[in-house]
């Protein structure tokens, strides 16, 4: 069996055209193309579209620098991450996100500004160490195929997802 190719990015495909690429391209690269397309839209996003953006931001940031980096670089997504992970059927990762939020002192409802304020309360960086031990290391071991589940969510909600033609 041959290896699937990496889709180099969004280039104006429709939702159904992107979904159809799954037989030829890696699902994680297709999900990334959905994120790129949604980042270009000037329209207000709906729940399905936000779910894609939020989960992809978490995947990118946590994989590159941990939960602290997710909260620092995309605080606007922090209030939405647990519900987004639950929507795509990733309960273990949702539980880790809940734990990470709790460790930085946040309980719903909270805002982007609350996330920033919580991070500023840790000038010595002890929070990073705690998040690594209690959230980042377990994140890699959840066994949840996040990209696959997000792609299944995209398939199931294809009628709600609007992509801008490039």
Buried (B, 14 or more C-beta within 10 A) or exposed (E): EEEBEEBEEBEEBBBEEBBEBBEEBBBBBBBBBBBBBBEEEEEEBEEBBBBBBBBBBBBBBBBEBBBBBBBBBBBEBBBBBBBBBBBBBBEBBBBBBBBBBEBBBBEEEBEBEBBEBBBEEBEEEEBBEBBBEBBBEBBEEBEBEBBEBBBBBBEEBBEEBBBEEE
